[in-house]
Amino acid sequence: MHFPRLVFSTPVPRRAALGLAAAAVVALAGCASVKPQGPSTSNAATAVTAQTARAYHGRFAVQYVDQNGQQRNAYGNFDWQERGDTVTVQLRNPLGQTMAIVTSSPAIATLELPNRQPMTADNVSTLMQNALGFTLPVEGLRYWLQPSVAPTSKATTESDPRQQSHLKQIQQDGWTIDYLAYADAPATGVKRVNLERSEPPLDIKLVLDQ
């Protein structure tokens, strides 16, 4: 699994396809309250900024409620490419066809759908809300997938009692991020993570391939 510029393509229910892109999330360590810090002074923010390239590949399953109040399900594969402050997420259906591509940078966000002109906005949240009727925590995912807490707001974390070095859960910005599995040594990083929000309802399951 990998992700902040997002792009989508391939005619699958557009809202479902886009929901798929959201699937990506993270965890932290230790039942602790994290004090919000600005990206310029936070160690976590510095780590992300200093990382010139990061990529994830995996599978996703998304369950959400559309603008008409109907429950929708979407699933497929995703690729997340992170270069500096720019993130690009590509969502594909099970047959490998591109459903959407989202690109996010500090200056602008772009959403590309099959057979449509690209849409742009100041940020990913605004773009996705206007086009899809829901938003995804793209900026938060940059940290949660590491896994780490985003430095811009308060968060509560819980470590795995069986292995204190692993985060079990993070609660931040209305999201509950559960880390279900980590990669087996010598590989490192998150293997399976669930992301859930109650309002509006959104449940994302991600499996990252190492």
N, C-alpha and C positions, 0 to 999 in steps of 0.2 A: 504494500500500500504506500502511496505517495501523494502531495498537494500544493499558495494563494493566487494565481491567475486561473480562472476556471473556464472551460469550454465544453459545450455539449453538442452532440450530433446523433442522428439515426432516429427515425420515427418510431418511438415507443411512446406511450402516453407522455407528452412533454413534461407534465408535472411530476409523473412518476420517475422519469429519467433523471430529472434534475434533482429529485429527492435523493436519488442514489448518490449523487456527487457528495452529498453531505456526509456520507459515512466515514468518518475518520475521527479518532478521539484519543484522550490521553489520561495518565494517572500520576499521582504524586506519592510522597512518602510521609508517614507518621501523622497521627491524629493531631494536627496543628493548625493554627490560624495563621494565614500568611498576610502580612501587611502589604497593601498596594504600594507599588513603586513605579516611577516613571521609567520607560525603556532606556533612557540615557544613563540611569544610575544602577539599574538592576543587573545582577549577575546573569540571570536567566535571559534577559533581553540582550545583553552583550554577547552571550553564547550564540543566540540565534543570528544576530547581526554578523558576527565574526564568521559564522558558517557560510561559506560562499555557495555551497551546493549540497542539497539533501534530496533524497528521492525515496518514495515508498510505492510498492505495488501490492495489490491485494484484491480481496473480494468484499462486496458490501451488500447489505440487505436493509432497506429502509421502510418504515411504516409511519405514515403521517395522515393528517386530515386536510383535505384540500379546501379551497375557498368556498366550495358548496357544502361543506360539512360532511363530505364522503370520505371514508377511510380508504387509503391507497397503499399499495405495496410496490416496491421496486427493488430489483437486485441485479447484480452484474459484477464487472471488474472495474478497477480504477487505477490510474497512475497519477502520482503526485510528484511534481517537479518543483523544487525550491532553489532559486538562485538569488542570493542576496535578499532584498526585500520583495522580490516578485515570486508569486506562487501560481502555478498553472495546474489545474486538475482536469483530467480527461476521464469521462465516464463511458463505459462500453457495455452493451447488453451481452447476454450469455453467448451470442453468436460472434462476438468480437466487433460488432458495428458501433461506431462512435455515436453516442447519444447527445453529448454536450461537452463543451469545453469552457472552463471558467478561468479567467486570469485576474489576479489581484495584485496591485502595487500601491504604494503610498499615494500616488497621484490619481489613479483611475482603476476602475474595475470593468472587465469586459466579459460578456456572456455570448457564446456562439451556439446557435441551434441549427439543426439541419434545414437547408433550404430557406433560411431567413437571414436578414441583414444582422450583423453583430449589434448588440445593445451595450451601451456604456452608462456608467454612473460614477459618482464620487467614491463609492465603496461597495463592497460585495453585498453587505446586508441590504442596502437600498435597492440594488439591482435585482437580487433574488426575490425580495419581497414584492417588488412591482411586477416582475415577470412570472414568478411561480406561486406567490401567495404565502411564502414562508421564507425564513432566513436560516442560514447555517453558520455556526461559529468558526468561520475560516481562520480568523486571526488567532482565536484560542487554540485551534488545532495545531498551529505551528509549534506550540509549546506542549500541548497535551500528548502529542504523538511521540515525544522524546523519551519518556514522559516527564513533564514538568508543569508547574503552575504558571499561568500567564502573569506577568509582573504588573499589569495595569489595574487589577482589582483584588479585593479580598477573596480568600479561598480557604476551604477546610479540606484537609487531607487525612488519609488513613493508610497506614502501612500494613503489609501482609504479615500477620502474626507468625507465619511459618518461615518467613524470610524478610527481615526488617529492611533490607536494602531495596525491596520492591514496593512500589505503591500499589495499594489495593483499590483506592477510590479517591476521586477529587470532586468537590462540589464547588462550582464557580459560575457566576453570571447566569444563574438559573438552570445550569446543566449539572447532571450527575454522571460522572465518567467512571465506569467500573472496568478495572483491568482484570481480565479473566485468565490470561496466560501470557507467559514470557517465553522467548526463544530458548531452546536448549543450548547449553555450552557446546562448542566455543562461540556460537552466535550470540548476539546480545540484542536487547530491545524488546518492544512489546509484540506479542503474537496475536492476541485477541483482545478487543476492547469494545464495550458497549457504551453508547452515549444516549441519554434520555432527558427529555424536557417535558414538563407537564403543560405549559401554556405558551403558545399553542402546542398540542401534543405532537411529539416527534421522537421516534425510537430508531436509533441507528446501530447496526452491528457491523463491525469490521474485523476482517481476518487479514493480517499482513504476512505476505510470503517473504521469507528471508532469502 
